[in-house]
């Protein structure tokens, strides 16, 4: 295995021009921390400077839908004028723009509401649409058509219809009625027929637009079934995986089967949002490993397809509509920059590093080591948010690594001590001062977070971020500091036992 990889890398060095991906598409996930329009445009400019060829825009509930869907869009949704302004800016930058609209699963933004809950596949879970119900297809096609009405004015060569993680199928009444009559009780047939109708709706109206979809439903499907529903001609699979061992997670048999049905395939890697649902600071290493693996997958399996030269580098803001915020844009710009290089060159050379330093508006003295360590002073769009979160991470990490504090907490400030306000002041006074110093610094960080977030995000983002990631730590220290203060007011204690039933 190692020998094959070494040969592959050496071959790429010899034939450099043929290596890596020719189309690198950067994913925008608007279901979490959607950027304000000005910041959105700044991101597009930076992305263009980093060498990306296009963007995948997953608008979700931020798109200005009209009609029935207008009742369930985000209250911060962009206006039509703002969407057009963003698309015009991308066009000026010569970035290819691909819209993504979910058409099977991950439809929580619609199905979570009382109005559309009747269209759920499983009434308990607002994830997958009941595709046997004609009303589901109507609302899905409405969302697609409204999106394309605007995007089609900007030379839209591709549209992505999602279709990943359909965990519940064949459960709703409409599905159970139609499955035996029309699909021989084969759930995959029903899914494929649905995807066929969605795809035809696009290609018949926009013949020059091709349809992308995540590979989930295609990876192990019978070849004859794919052909029966004409999906081999209607869609292009996007094979996604965010791990560091793709030979194991994307076995050669899968690629072989995919090549029997499809002439073209795309890849799907990640630069953020795939390292834990609640991770808010980007750890670069997992993403570098993933994108290096994708470079090698491309070289290994490219000969099996007519075309395998495109990859979507995803940047999730939430794992789904209900999940926590994770790895916001400002914390992940260096990851994006370096991984775009990895996808085209595999290694990061001096020339590439200089390109990144310039594109991210870094001081000329910035080194690659500083970028990798996250200690740079680059001033890319949104850098103040990155700096504020970094300050918080460093402060929290310093406190968590203060062994002497935790040793004293374990001995003299357990829950029992705090409950009855009884302990030895000799041991807790020092940690009380540590709490006080840390809380004072946290107040400064809190102000910095609020100010910086307001520059690039809508107000609800900082509220959610602080509620999940800042307040629990802050409030725990406050509670402990109050306990120390309460204990310090005491001078005498009654005889034990102090705990009775």
N, C-alpha and C positions, 0 to 999 in steps of 0.2 A: 504493500500500500504506500509506504513512504517513498519507495523507489519510483512508483508511477507518478506521484505528486512532484518529485524532484525533476523527473524527465519533462513533465508538463510545464513546470516553471521555467526550466532552461530553454524549452522550445519557444516559450513566449518571449524570452529575452532576445533570442535570435530573430524571431519574426514579430517584433514589437507592434507593428501597425495592425496586426490581425488579432491582437489579444484584447481581452476585456469587453465590456459592454459599450455599444455605440449609442444606445439610448438609455440615459439615467433619469428616471422620473421620481421626483421628490413628492411624498405624500403629505397633504394637509388634512388633519382630522379635526373638523370643526365641532364635534360633539363635546369637546372639552376645551376650555380656555381659547375660544376663537379670537383671533387678533383683531384689534381695531383696524379700520381701513388703512390709515396712514402707516401703521406698523406692518400690515399685510403687504403693502407695496414695497416697503423697505426690505422685508424678507425676500420677496421675489427678486429684487435687485441684487441682493447678496447671493442668493441661490444661483442666479445667472453668472455672477462673477466667480463662483466656485466651480463652474463647469457643468452644472446640471443642464440637461437638454429640455426638461419639461417638468410639469407639476400635475399631480393627481389631486383634484379638489373634491373632498368628501364633505359636502355642504351640510348634510343631515338637516337639523331643524333650523339652521341659520339661513337657509335659502328663502327668499320672499315669495313663498307659495301663495297662490290665490285660491278662491273658492273654498271648499270644505277644509282643505289642508291649512288654510290661513288661520283657522281656529286653534291649531295645535303647534304652530311654529314657536320658536324661541321669542320671548319678548324683546330680546336684543337683536333679532334677525336683521341681516343687512337689507337695505332697500334695493330695489331693482337698479337704481342709478349707481349705487355703491358696487353691486356685483359687476355691472358693465364697466365701471371705472377700473376695477381690479383686473378684469379680463383684458381691457385695452392696454393696461400697463404690462401685463404678461406678454401680450402680442408685440408691443414695442421692444421688449427685451428679447424677442424671438424665442420665447419659451413655448413649447407645445403644451396645450392645456387639455387635460382629460378629466371630465366630470365623473364622479362615482355616485351612484344612487343605489341603495339597497333594494332588492326586489324579491327577496325570499325570507331571509333571517336578518337579525340585527335591525329589526323595524320597531324597536322599543319606543322611539320618539313618537310614533303614531299609535301603536297598540297599547301604550301605557294609559291612554286616556279612556274615560268612560264611553265617550262617543264611539270609539273604534274598537273597544274591547271585544265586541261580538265577532271581530275578524281574527281573533287569536286562534292559532292551531290548538293550543291547550289553554283553557280559560284561566289556569293558574299562572301562566307565564307569558309576559308581553314581548316575546322574542320573535316567533315565527308566525307568518301569516297563514291563515287557513286558505290554501290555494285552490281547494275544491269549491270555494264560495266565489261566484262571479264578481261579487262586490269587492273582494280582495284584489282581483286582477284589475278592476276598474280604478281603484285608488292607487295601485302600483303604477299602472300606465299613465295615470294623471300626473303622478310625481315625475315620471320619466319625461313625459311630453312637455311639462312646464319647464323642466331643466333644459331640455334640448331647444326649446323655443328661443332661449337666450344664447346658449352655448353654440348653437349652429351658425350664428353670425360671426363666429371666430374660427372658421376652418377646423371644426372639430373632427379629427380623423379617427378618434376612438372614444367610446364611452364604456365605463366599467359598471357592471350590474351586480357586483357583490357576489351573493350566493354562497357565502361560507357559513359554517357552524349552524346548520339547520338541525338542531338537536331534537326537535319534535316534529314529526310528520305523520299524517294518517290518523290523527286523534280526533279532530273536530268532526261534528256530525256530517258536514258536507263532504269531507274527505271519505269518511266511512261509507257514505252512500254511493259515491262515484267510483271508488277503488275497484269493487268487484264488477261493476258494469262496464267501465271503460278501460281499466288498466290491469285486469287479471290479478287484482290484489297486489300488484307490484308498485311499491311506493316510489321507487326510482323512476318508473315510467311516468308517474304523475308529476314528479319534479321536472323531468326532462321536457315533458309537454308544456309545462308552465314556462320553463326557460326558453323553449322554442318560441312560444307566443310573444314573450317579452322581447326577444331578440328580433323577431320578424317585425314587430311594431317599430323598432328602430331602423332596421335596414331597408324596409320598404319605404319609409318616409325620408330617410337619409341614406341613399345607396352608397355614398362614399365614406360612410362612418362604419368602422369595425367595432365589434362587441368583445370586450374583455370580461372574464369572470374568474373568481378564485377557483382553484382546481378541486376543492373538497369533494364535490359530487361526481367528478370525472375520474379521479385517480384510480379507482378500482372497479369502474363500471364496465360491463361487458361491451366489447367493441361493436357488436351488432346493434346494441341498444343505442349507443351514441350515433351510429349511422342511421338507424331507423328514424330518429328525431332530427336528423340533419345537423346535429350540433357540431360535427366535424367541419362543416362549412360555415356555420353561423357564429361560432364563438372561438376565441383564442384563450386557452387556459393560462392563468397566472399561478405558477407553483410557488407557494410561500412556505417558509420555515425560518425560524429565528434562532436556531440553536448553533452549537459550535462543532457538531459532528454530522454533517449532511449526508455523508456516505451511509451512515447508520439510519438516519431519519428519513432520507429520500433514497430508498434502495434502487439499484439499477433496474430491477424488474418494473418498477413504477415508470421510470423514464422510457423503458422499452415499450410498455403498453401505451403510454401517451403518444409516442412517435408513430404507432400504428394508425392512430386516428387523426392526429393533428400535424400539419406541416409546420406550424409556427407555435412557439411557446415562449412565455415570459417568465422571469424569475421575480421573487419577492423577498427582500431582505429587510433589515431594520437598522435605524440609527438611534432610535429612542422608543420608549413605550413598550418594550418587550422584555423587561428585566425585573418584573414584579409589579403587581397592580398598584402598589402604594409607594413605589420608589420615586423620590422627587429630586434626587441628584444623579446625574448621568455617570455611570461607570463605563468608561470608554472600552475597556478590554472585551467584554462580551460581544459588543457590536463589531469591533475590528475582527475578532475571530469569525463571527458569522459572515461578514462580507468577504473575508478571504476565502472562506468555504464556498461562497457563491461564485467567486472568480474561478475557482477550480472546477466547480460543477459545470460552469459554462464551457470551459475548455474540454472537459471530459465528455459532455453529452451534446455539444454543438453539432458534431457530424451526423447525429441521428435525425436532425430536423433541417428543413429547408431554411428556416430562420429561427435563430435563438441569439438575439443580440440586444435584447431590451430587458431592463430590470426596474421594478418599482422599489425604492428604498423607503420603507414605511416609517411613519412617525406618529404612533398612536398617542392620543391625549387621555384616553380612557380605554379600558378593555371592552367595555360596552357602555351604553347610555347611562347606566346606573352606577358604574364603577367610579372609584376615586380618581382624582387627577393624578397623572404620573408624568414625570420628566417633561416639563414645559419647554417650549421652543428655546428660550434664552439659555437654559442649562445644557442644551444639546447642539449648539451651533458648531463647536469644535468637532464633535462626533460626526455631524453631517459632513463637514469639510474633509476630514481625513478619510471617511469611509467612501466618499465619492472618488477619491484618488485610488483607494484600494480596489474598487470595482473596475477601474480602467487600467491600473498599472500593477496591482498586487502589492507592491512595496511603495513606501513613501520616501522619495529621494529628495535631495536638497532643493532642486528646482520646484518640485511640487510643494514642499514646505514653505518656500518663499511666496508661492502663489497664494497659499492659505493665509499667511501672515498679512499679505497685502489686502486680500478680499475681506478679511475679518477686522481690518483697521487696527492692527496690532502695532505696538512700538517696533521699530526696526531691529531692536536688540532681542526681540522675542525668539526663544529657541523652541525646537520641536519638543524637547523634554518638558518645557513649561506648559505647552499645549496639552500634552498627554497627561501631565500631573494635575491639570486644572488650576494652575497657579499663574496663568497669564494675566495680562492687563489689557486685553484686546477690547476695542470699543465698537463692536458690531451692534446692529439694531437690537435693543432690548438688553444690552449688557448690564444696565443697572439692576435689573431683576436678577440676572445671573450673580452679580456681585453680592446682592442682599441675601440670596439663598445660600451662596457660598459662605458668607459670614455666619449665617445661622448654623450651617452644617459644621463649620469649624468650632464654633462656640459649644455646640451640643456635644460634639465628639470629644472636645477637651474635658468637659465636665464628666462625661461618661467614662473617660479614661483616668479620672482622678481617683486612683485606688484608695488613697488615704481617707477620702470622704466616704466612700462606700463601705470601707472597713468599719468606720465609726457608725454609719447608719445601720449596718448589720448587727452591731453590738448594742447600740444605745438609742436607735431611733426606728425601731420596727413599728408595725401597725399597733401593737399592744401599747408601746410607749406613747404613741400619738393619741390613742384612744383615751387613756387615763391621765395624760399630761404628767407623766412621771418618768424621770431619767436622771442621769448624773450630768449636771451642767458642765462639769470639767471636760467631758468628752464631746458635748454637743455644741458648745459655744463657738468653737472653731468652724464647724460645718455650717453653723448659722451664718457666720460671716461669709463663707463661700457661697451660700445661697444668695445672700444680699448682693454680693459682687456680680454674680451671674445674672440675677434678675435685672440689675441696673443696665448691664450690657444688652440683655434681651429687649429692654424697652427701646434702646437705640435701634436695634435691628428691626423691631416691629415697625417703628416709624419709617425706616428705610424701605421695608417691604411694601408698606402701604403706598408710599410715594412712587416707587418704581413700578409697581404693578399698575397703578392708575395711568401711567404713560402709554401702556401697550395693550391692556386688557380691560374688559368691562368690570364694573364694581363687584359683581358676584364672585369673580374668580379669587380675589384676595380674601374674601370672606370665607370661601370654601377652603382655600389653602391653609389659612390660619387655623380654622376650626379643626382640620384633620392633622396638621403637621406641626403647628406652632403652639397652639393653646394647651394641648395635653401636657407637654413638657413644662411650659410656663406655669400652668396651674398646679402641677405636682410640686414644683419648687416653692411656689407660694404657700401651699398647704404645709409643706415641711418647715418653711421659715416661720409660719404662724405657730406650729407646734413647738418649735424651739423657743419662741417668744413666750408662749404659755407656760412652758416648763420653767423658764427663767424667772417667772413671777412667783414661783413657789419657794418656800423656805423649809417647810416641814411636811412629813408624810406619815400616814397612819401605818400601823404594823400590817405585814402581809397576813393572809392572802389578799391580793388586790382584785382577783377575778373570782366571782361567785356565780353559780347558776341562779 
